[in-house]
Every structure is written in C-alpha cells, then in structure tokens.
C-alpha cells in the first residue's frame, strides 16, 4: 500500500484524573519535518514524542498539537516544617520567661507563623504521565496513518489511470513515426519527378535522403524507455511503501524522454501527441509529490 503525505489524526485519553488530547495534520514535504505545540509542562517528553512519531511517519511536514488537563482536586499538599515550628516554640518560650509573660502558645497560633505550614505542588509520576501521553499519541498517529492510506489508495488509482492514458499516447507515437517516413519518401519522390520530368530518379540518392530524415526523427529509443518507465511506475505503485522519491525520479526521466520526442517531431499530430504526453507526465509528477 502507498500513503499520501496529507493526513489528519486525533485522540483523547482520560485516565487518573488527567486528560490528553493530541491532534496531528500534515502536508507534503521533501523530508520529515515535525512541529510540536504543547504545554511547557510536557517539554521534557519532546524527544520521546519525536522518536515515537518516527515509528509511523517517514516523510511530510507534520504539525502536532497537544493539550493537557489535570482534573484532580489534590494538585497541592500541605507540608509541616517541624524544625521551623520548633525554632518558633523555643524562642516564644524564651520570651515568656525573660519578660514574665504567660505561656499561652497554642497549636492554632503556632501553625500561622511563616513557613510552619506550607503548600506545595504534588510531583507527577513521569512514567505514568508518559504512558498516558504515549497512548494519546499512538491513537492519533494510527488514525493519521489510516487517513494517509485511504488517500494513498485514491492517488494510486488515479495514477494508474493516467499511466494507461500515457501508454496510449506512446503507442500512437510508435505507430505514427514509420508513417511519417513513408509519407516523406512519397513526397520526396513526387517532388523529384516533378523537377526531373521523365528523367530517371536516382534511387540511391533518394534512399540516402530518406535515411537521413528517418534517423533525424527516429524516437525508437525514447519509446522503449518511456514504456519501461511507465511499467516501472506501475510496478512500484503495486509494491507500495515509501516510494515517493523513487517515483519522482522516474517521472523526471519520463519528462526528459518526452522532451526529446517533441524536439524530434516533424509532424503536427506527433507534436500534439508529445505535448499531451508532457502534460500528463506533469500531472503525474504533481500527484507523486503527495506520496510518502
């Protein structure tokens, strides 16, 4: 199977009072270019996220959006600083003794002194956090890959149809080329007879001129290579995998052969056919740009 470089995936995972949402979208690109937007709290996992995505994607410009919600009520905890409380108690009792004051210290009073009781954020279990985030990434990536496969199959079918049309154009060129030589020979003979009248036509000279003309417009090699490239493209599409770069190279070679054929064309119908072939090859190249 082949994959398009255009895709979209989304997944939500809610576990342990946490919610992760991952969205992915991509367009075609020469290499793999991943852009990740996520809360700063998750920046620690960026390299792990990139490594995970490489298991699913090899080419394309991919934008990844990650949102994170902590739905738990116990995000903070109270911390009792015994040492600081002991210091406060020690000096309060010392003050009461030195100044003859009543020792009226209560727990409720002592707890209000700075740093005796503090609020601090509860630390996250990084392994647990990563497993939940990874589950959301994998879910989004699987959907993302499936949309790429679906569109890739559509691209494949469209390309196969275009290849069939290109092959018909090549067949026309192969059939028309010998006819052009025969027509040239007839025109040349008629012209010579018109100029020489009843004089005998020099058959050797005539054959020489025809041979030179035939060699000049001969596209046999181009036709062989075009058919080979079309067949290779068709087989590569059937094989599937990451074939975008290979197909792009083959399309460039087909375009080169079509240009040569057009430059040799000495007939209006042949020229029109070569131009149409170049147009179809360009359409194929545009489609190939979207294949991973």
C-alpha positions, 0 to 999 in steps of 0.5 A, a space after each residue: 500500500 502507498 500513503 499520501 503525505 496529507 493526513 489528519 489524526 486525533 485522540 483523547 485519553 482520560 485516565 487518573 484524573 488527567 486528560 490528553 488530547 493530541 491532534 496531528 495534520 500534515 502536508 507534503 514535504 521533501 523530508 520529515 519535518 515535525 512541529 510540536 505545540 504543547 504545554 511547557 509542562 510536557 517539554 521534557 517528553 519532546 524527544 520521546 514524542 519525536 522518536 515515537 512519531 518516527 515509528 509511523 511517519 517517514 516523510 511530510 511536514 507534520 504539525 502536532 498539537 497537544 493539550 493537557 488537563 489535570 482534573 484532580 482536586 489534590 494538585 497541592 499538599 500541605 507540608 509541616 516544617 517541624 524544625 521551623 515550628 520548633 525554632 518558633 516554640 523555643 524562642 516564644 518560650 524564651 520570651 515568656 520567661 525573660 519578660 514574665 509573660 504567660 505561656 499561652 502558645 497554642 497549636 492554632 497560633 503556632 501553625 500561622 507563623 511563616 513557613 510552619 505550614 506550607 503548600 506545595 505542588 504534588 510531583 507527577 509520576 513521569 512514567 505514568 504521565 508518559 504512558 498516558 501521553 504515549 497512548 494519546 499519541 499512538 491513537 492519533 498517529 494510527 488514525 493519521 496513518 489510516 487517513 494517509 492510506 485511504 488517500 494513498 489508495 485514491 492517488 494510486 488509482 488515479 495514477 494508474 489511470 493516467 499511466 494507461 492514458 500515457 501508454 496510449 499516447 506512446 503507442 500512437 507515437 510508435 505507430 505514427 513515426 514509420 508513417 511519417 517516413 513513408 509519407 516523406 519518401 512519397 513526397 520526396 519522390 513526387 517532388 523529384 519527378 516533378 523537377 526531373 520530368 521523365 528523367 530517371 530518379 536516382 534511387 540511391 540518392 533518394 534512399 540516402 535522403 530518406 535515411 537521413 530524415 528517418 534517423 533525424 526523427 527516429 524516437 525508437 529509443 525514447 519509446 522503449 524507455 518511456 514504456 519501461 518507465 511507465 511499467 516501472 511506475 506501475 510496478 512500484 505503485 503495486 509494491 507500495 511503501 515509501 516510494 515517493 522519491 523513487 517515483 519522482 525520479 522516474 517521472 523526471 526521466 519520463 519528462 526528459 524522454 518526452 522532451 526529446 520526442 517533441 524536439 524530434 517531431 516533424 509532424 503536427 499530430 506527433 507534436 500534439 501527441 508529445 505535448 499531451 504526453 508532457 502534460 500528463 507526465 506533469 500531472 503525474 509528477 504533481 500527484 507523486 509529490 503527495 506520496 510518502 
